[in-house]
Amino acid sequence: MAYVPGVALLAALVVGCSSGADSNANGADSKAGSPTVTPAPPGKYLTLPAPCRAVPRPTLKDLLPGAAELPVEQQEKVFRGAAAVTYDTDRKVGCSWKSDAPDATRSLSIDFERVVSYDPAVSDDDRADTVYAKKEKAAGLSSSETPGADAEKGTATAEEKGQKGEKEKGAGKSGDPAGDDDATASADPSASGDTDGSSGGSTGSPEDALPSRVLDGLGDAAFLQDLPTRAGSTAQRHTVSVVFRTSNVVVTVRYAEQPALITQTPDGRELQEKAQALARKLAETLSE
């Protein structure tokens, strides 16, 4: 008779352990408020284009006018370009071209960087946006600011200084309407025909008329950095960089001109227009 209660007790222990195990197994899934981690979506681009074939031959001829005058073999060498040294062509590639002409030297380079996030909570696009934002900040720009705001502020300051200077010169010229108009025109850069929000300066030179700025309608985000010749430099080199992001790829276009004579100044407006046109072509190619 003592054996039966022992069997009953053993059976009760087995049932209790089984129910406890089931309770623990289901408990982890049934806890209220338990977080569910969903991996961030991958970027749109899994590969990068061949950089030295990314720019069409007609475009290269336009950007490197001196190359068209070279012998055929030298032309081919120029248009072939030089691939950038990289250790991971799936992540970063680039190519550069250079053409020497009697009047000036033109150089062009493009770089593609495919950004990959190794954090499952951060998407490739968000990581690429961080990379792009650092480049924009390094250029002294911010997409959160309205383009041209600093320019308008600089113009207003120039006008105030001009008006103050005229007052300090005496009341003799203040009564001359023509004199007042001249003072206003010299203080206001827009009087020289600049209507695109340039900052500072009243010389009307290409460098002053086309400042670095954030661009609209190019990829997901873009900016242009204008680097004219530094004051006092003997080399009149002018470089324009256009950087844009489309999904998880960041593209940089650099276009520069250096005249053969130090008395000649590169046309900053032309350099900017051509650099932007190329950047838009590359963005369209990536989107195909």
Sequence and secondary structure as in RCSB ss.txt:
>XXXX:A:sequence
MAYVPGVALLAALVVGCSSGADSNANGADSKAGSPTVTPAPPGKYLTLPAPCRAVPRPTLKDLLPGAAELPVEQQ
EKVFRGAAAVTYDTDRKVGCSWKSDAPDATRSLSIDFERVVSYDPAVSDDDRADTVYAKKEKAAGLSSSETPGAD
AEKGTATAEEKGQKGEKEKGAGKSGDPAGDDDATASADPSASGDTDGSSGGSTGSPEDALPSRVLDGLGDAAFLQ
DLPTRAGSTAQRHTVSVVFRTSNVVVTVRYAEQPALITQTPDGRELQEKAQALARKLAETLSE
>XXXX:A:secstr
  HHHHHHHHHHHHHHHHHHHHHHHHHHHH TT          S SS   GGGSS HHHHHHH GGGGGS HHHH
HHHHH EE   S TTTEEEEEEEEE SSEEEEEEEEEEE     TTS HHHHHHHHHHHHHHHTT  TTS TTHH
HHHHHHHHHHHHHHHHHHT STTTT HHHHHHHHHHH GGGGT  S   S SS  HHHHS  EEESSSSSEEEEE
EE   TT SS  EEEEEEEEETTEEEEEEEEEEESSTT    HHHHHHHHHHHHHHHHHHHH 
